[in-house]
Amino acid sequence: MSSGARFFLLQIVALLLAILFGALVGSAILLAIHKNPLEVYGLMVRFNLTRADSIGSILYKSTPLILAGLATALSFRVNLFNIGVEGQYYIGAIAAAYVGFAVTGLPRAIHLPLVLLVGVAGGMLWALLPIVLKLRRGAHEVITTIMMNAIAGALVLYLLEPGLLRDPAQAGTPRVRTPDVAPGAQIPSLLPLIHLLGLRVPESSRLNWLLLVGVALCVLFWWILGRWRFGYEVRAVAQNPDAAEGAGIANQRIMFLMFILSGGVAGLVGLSDVLGYFGYYDIDFPKGYGFLGISIALLAKNNPIGVIVAALFFAFLDRGAQGIQVFAGAPREVITILQGLIILAIVVGYELLTRYIRAQRKREAQVTPPLQPVVAPAGAGEGSD
């Protein structure tokens, strides 16, 4: 077995061991509250995989998680920690909601792409200041993006004040929200395609086409980062910036592009809820996707295809938490603890694995005999008179 295949297998084993570790600790917690772990886990699997409504819920919940995980992974690929996905998707979502209700009279073929592009632009705009401060002034992106999250939350609350973006029809009611977006700006349901595939997801499901957009983006970035010259430059900048700079790669350009692309994808995170479920931006708009995206990127080890699997896994656990709470009487916090333990185990496991791989490669380099200089035979290169 080649060293590359062996290291890949070790990564899979490390991931499975991390999940097993989380399940074992979760089992100990269940035993402490007098619940049978096998029954609880079995119920979770049956509840998730044998009910059409659960499958639809898992796919819907995974949509923003795929986009949040991909946004985080893109910045992580160049060793930049974009903790600002949370604020970036707030701005992208409210900007898209505004264009969705303020612009009227456009056909869906124009209005919907316009709204999506505005969401992307909003996320990019909110990512611009942190990366400029990072590259120009050396300000750490973790600090600046966390601060931008707080500013985004406050800005959204301000914009939902009466006389700004708040729906005038809700005056005198406790509802704090924008007007409804136009029908042409709403993301179509994915249920007709799902039903064609033979899956009977209930009509109440809000599963929409943004799921396929997220999957397509993951595949696209996997291909670009793995097959294009740009992907080679990204890997070079991440692994050895000095060597990349010496080879003529503009490090700052690569870091800027990856961070802005991260912000652009982040701007799409909330659009499944705004344009595919609620139809407006509400003060109770779902929060926390950005921080879940960090966990998903870590679980996927920043691989865009792995992000899809990790997001589905988190959505599976989230839906399963509802099942065990209702039907087994187990607190859903057990699943939250399970998620945290798995991420902690993965971080520790990958760090140990990275150190092991480095040690193995160092040993292999020491064992490999040095190249001998080629000695030209006697008389070679002598010209005849």
C-alpha positions in Angstrom: 0.0 0.0 0.0 1.3 3.4 -1.0 2.0 6.0 1.7 -0.7 8.3 0.4 -3.4 5.5 0.5 -2.2 4.5 4.0 -2.5 8.1 5.3 -6.0 8.5 3.7 -7.1 5.3 5.4 -5.7 6.6 8.7 -7.8 9.7 8.3 -10.9 7.6 7.9 -10.1 5.5 10.9 -9.5 8.6 13.0 -12.9 10.0 12.0 -14.7 6.8 12.8 -12.9 6.5 16.2 -13.9 10.1 17.0 -17.6 9.3 16.3 -17.2 6.1 18.3 -15.7 8.0 21.2 -18.6 10.5 21.2 -21.1 7.7 21.1 -19.5 5.9 24.0 -19.5 9.1 26.2 -23.1 9.8 25.1 -23.9 6.2 26.2 -22.5 6.9 29.6 -24.7 10.0 29.9 -27.7 8.0 28.9 -27.0 5.3 31.4 -26.6 7.9 34.1 -30.2 9.1 33.4 -31.4 5.5 33.3 -31.9 5.2 29.5 -30.7 2.3 27.4 -28.2 3.6 24.9 -28.9 0.9 22.3 -32.6 1.6 22.4 -32.1 5.4 22.2 -29.6 5.2 19.3 -31.8 2.6 17.5 -34.8 4.8 17.9 -32.9 7.8 16.4 -31.8 5.8 13.4 -35.4 4.4 12.8 -36.9 7.9 13.3 -34.5 9.5 10.8 -34.4 6.8 8.1 -37.9 5.3 8.0 -40.0 8.4 8.0 -40.3 10.5 4.8 -40.8 13.7 6.9 -37.6 13.1 8.7 -35.7 12.6 5.5 -37.1 15.8 4.1 -36.2 17.6 7.4 -32.6 16.3 7.3 -32.2 17.5 3.7 -33.7 20.9 4.5 -31.6 21.4 7.6 -28.4 20.4 5.7 -28.9 23.1 3.1 -27.6 26.1 5.2 -25.1 23.8 6.9 -23.5 22.8 3.6 -23.1 26.4 2.6 -21.8 27.5 6.1 -19.3 24.6 6.2 -18.1 25.3 2.6 -17.7 29.0 3.4 -15.6 28.2 6.5 -13.5 25.6 4.7 -12.6 27.9 1.9 -10.9 30.4 4.3 -9.3 27.5 6.3 -7.7 26.2 3.1 -5.3 29.2 3.2 -4.9 29.2 7.0 -7.4 32.1 7.5 -10.0 31.7 10.2 -13.2 33.3 9.0 -15.2 33.3 12.2 -17.5 35.9 10.5 -19.7 33.6 8.5 -22.4 34.3 11.1 -22.5 38.1 10.4 -21.9 37.6 6.7 -25.0 35.5 6.2 -27.0 38.0 8.3 -26.1 40.8 5.8 -26.5 38.6 2.8 -29.9 37.5 3.9 -31.4 40.9 4.7 -29.9 42.4 1.5 -31.5 39.6 -0.5 -34.8 40.1 1.4 -34.7 43.9 0.6 -34.2 43.3 -3.2 -36.8 40.5 -3.0 -39.6 42.9 -1.8 -38.4 46.3 -3.1 -37.8 45.3 -6.7 -41.0 44.4 -8.4 -42.2 43.5 -11.9 -39.3 41.3 -12.8 -39.8 37.7 -14.2 -38.5 34.9 -12.0 -35.7 34.1 -14.4 -34.2 37.6 -13.7 -35.5 38.4 -10.2 -34.3 35.1 -8.4 -30.7 35.2 -9.8 -30.6 38.9 -8.9 -31.6 38.2 -5.3 -29.1 35.3 -5.0 -26.3 37.6 -6.4 -27.2 40.3 -3.9 -26.9 37.8 -1.1 -23.5 36.8 -2.4 -22.5 40.4 -2.7 -23.6 41.2 0.9 -21.5 38.4 2.3 -18.5 39.5 0.2 -18.9 43.1 1.4 -19.0 42.1 5.0 -15.8 40.0 4.5 -13.9 42.7 2.8 -12.9 44.8 5.8 -11.4 42.0 7.8 -9.3 40.7 5.0 -8.1 44.2 4.0 -7.1 44.8 7.7 -5.4 41.4 7.8 -3.3 42.0 4.6 -2.7 45.7 5.0 -2.3 46.1 8.8 -1.8 42.6 10.1 -5.0 42.7 12.2 -5.9 39.1 13.2 -9.0 38.0 11.2 -10.4 36.1 14.2 -10.8 39.3 16.2 -12.1 41.5 13.3 -14.6 38.9 12.1 -16.0 38.4 15.6 -16.4 42.1 15.9 -18.1 42.3 12.5 -20.6 39.6 13.7 -21.7 41.9 16.5 -21.9 44.9 14.2 -24.0 42.8 11.7 -26.4 41.8 14.4 -26.9 45.4 15.6 -27.2 46.7 12.0 -29.9 44.2 11.2 -31.9 45.2 14.3 -31.5 48.8 13.3 -32.8 48.1 9.8 -35.9 46.4 11.1 -36.9 49.6 12.9 -40.2 51.3 11.7 -39.6 53.6 8.7 -36.7 51.5 7.4 -37.2 47.9 6.3 -39.9 46.9 8.7 -43.2 45.9 7.2 -45.6 48.8 7.6 -48.5 46.2 7.6 -47.2 44.9 10.9 -47.5 48.2 12.7 -49.1 47.8 16.1 -48.3 44.1 16.2 -45.3 42.4 17.9 -44.1 41.1 14.5 -40.7 42.6 13.6 -40.0 41.6 10.0 -39.6 42.8 6.4 -42.4 42.7 3.9 -42.9 39.5 2.0 -40.6 39.0 -0.9 -42.1 38.8 -4.4 -43.2 35.4 -5.6 -40.6 35.7 -8.4 -37.8 36.0 -5.8 -38.8 32.9 -3.9 -36.7 29.7 -4.4 -38.8 27.0 -5.9 -39.6 23.8 -4.0 -37.6 20.7 -4.7 -40.5 18.4 -3.9 -41.6 17.8 -7.5 -38.1 16.4 -8.3 -38.1 14.4 -5.0 -41.4 12.9 -5.9 -40.2 12.0 -9.3 -37.5 10.0 -7.6 -40.1 8.1 -5.7 -39.5 9.6 -2.3 -42.8 10.6 -0.6 -41.7 13.7 1.3 -44.7 15.5 2.8 -46.0 18.6 1.0 -45.4 20.6 4.1 -41.6 20.3 3.7 -39.8 23.5 2.6 -37.0 21.6 0.8 -35.9 23.8 -2.1 -33.4 24.1 -4.9 -30.8 25.8 -2.8 -29.8 22.4 -1.6 -28.6 21.5 -5.1 -26.9 24.9 -5.4 -24.9 24.1 -2.3 -24.0 20.6 -3.5 -23.0 22.0 -6.9 -20.8 24.7 -5.2 -19.0 22.0 -3.2 -18.4 19.9 -6.3 -17.2 23.0 -8.2 -14.7 24.1 -5.5 -13.5 20.5 -5.1 -12.7 20.4 -8.8 -11.1 23.9 -8.9 -9.0 23.3 -5.8 -8.0 19.9 -6.9 -7.5 20.3 -10.7 -6.9 23.9 -11.5 -3.7 25.9 -11.3 -5.5 28.1 -8.8 -5.9 25.1 -6.5 -2.2 24.3 -6.7 -1.4 27.9 -5.7 -3.8 27.7 -2.8 -2.1 24.5 -1.5 1.3 26.1 -2.0 0.3 29.2 0.0 -1.2 27.1 2.8 1.7 24.7 3.1 4.7 27.0 2.6 4.0 30.7 2.0 7.7 31.6 1.7 8.3 29.0 -0.9 5.2 30.0 -2.8 6.2 33.6 -2.8 9.7 32.6 -4.1 8.0 30.7 -6.9 6.2 33.8 -8.1 2.8 33.1 -6.4 1.2 36.3 -5.1 0.3 35.1 -1.5 -1.8 38.1 -0.7 -3.9 37.8 -3.9 -4.6 34.1 -3.1 -5.6 34.8 0.5 -7.8 37.8 -0.6 -9.6 35.8 -3.2 -10.2 32.8 -0.9 -11.5 35.0 1.9 -13.8 36.9 -0.4 -15.1 33.7 -1.9 -15.7 32.4 1.6 -17.8 35.6 2.3 -19.7 35.2 -0.9 -20.7 31.6 -0.1 -21.6 32.7 3.4 -24.0 35.3 1.9 -26.1 32.3 0.6 -26.4 30.5 4.0 -29.6 32.2 5.2 -31.4 32.4 1.8 -33.0 28.9 2.2 -34.9 30.3 5.2 -35.6 33.8 3.8 -36.5 32.8 0.2 -37.6 29.2 0.6 -39.3 29.0 4.0 -40.4 32.3 5.7 -40.6 34.5 2.6 -39.3 37.5 4.7 -36.5 38.4 7.1 -37.7 38.1 10.7 -36.2 39.3 13.9 -36.3 35.6 14.9 -34.3 34.7 11.8 -32.3 31.4 12.5 -28.9 32.0 14.1 -25.9 29.9 14.7 -25.2 28.5 11.3 -21.9 30.3 11.1 -20.5 28.6 14.2 -21.9 25.2 13.1 -20.0 25.8 9.9 -16.7 25.8 11.8 -17.6 22.3 13.2 -18.6 21.0 9.8 -15.4 22.3 8.2 -13.3 20.6 10.9 -15.2 17.4 10.6 -14.7 17.5 6.8 -11.1 18.5 7.2 -11.8 21.4 4.8 -12.6 19.1 1.9 -15.6 20.5 -0.1 -17.0 17.0 -0.7 -16.5 16.1 2.9 -18.5 19.2 3.8 -21.6 17.6 2.2 -21.3 14.4 4.3 -20.5 16.3 7.5 -23.5 18.6 7.0 -25.8 15.7 6.5 -24.4 14.0 9.6 -25.1 17.1 11.7 -28.6 17.4 10.2 -29.1 13.7 11.0 -28.1 14.3 14.6 -30.3 17.4 14.9 -33.4 15.6 13.6 -32.6 12.6 15.7 -32.5 14.8 18.8 -36.2 15.6 18.3 -37.1 11.9 17.9 -35.4 10.8 21.1 -36.8 13.7 23.0 -40.4 12.9 22.0 -40.4 9.1 21.8 -37.7 8.1 24.3 -38.0 10.9 26.8 -34.2 11.6 26.6 -33.1 15.2 26.6 -31.9 16.5 23.2 -29.0 18.0 25.0 -27.4 14.6 24.9 -27.1 15.0 21.1 -25.5 18.5 21.6 -23.0 17.0 23.9 -22.4 14.2 21.4 -21.7 16.7 18.6 -19.2 18.6 20.8 -17.4 15.5 21.9 -17.1 14.3 18.3 -15.6 17.6 17.2 -13.2 17.6 20.1 -12.1 14.1 19.4 -11.6 14.9 15.7 -9.5 17.9 16.4 -7.3 15.9 18.8 -7.2 12.9 16.5 -6.3 14.9 13.4 -3.5 16.7 15.3 -2.0 13.4 16.5 -2.4 12.0 13.0 -0.7 15.0 11.5 2.3 14.6 13.8 2.4 10.9 13.0 2.4 11.6 9.3 5.2 14.1 9.6 7.3 11.7 11.6 6.7 8.9 9.1 7.7 11.1 6.2 10.8 12.3 8.0 11.8 8.6 8.6 11.1 7.8 4.9 13.3 10.7 3.8 16.1 9.5 6.1 15.9 5.9 4.7 15.9 7.0 1.1 19.5 6.9 -0.2 20.8 10.2 -1.5 21.2 10.6 -5.3 24.7 10.0 -6.6 26.2 12.5 -8.9 26.4 11.3 -12.5 30.1 11.0 -13.6 30.7 11.4 -17.3 32.8 8.6 -18.8 36.4 9.4 -19.7 36.8 11.2 -23.0 33.2 12.2 -23.2 32.6 15.7 -24.4 36.1 15.9 -26.0 35.9 17.2 -29.5 38.1 15.8 -32.4 40.4 18.2 -34.2 
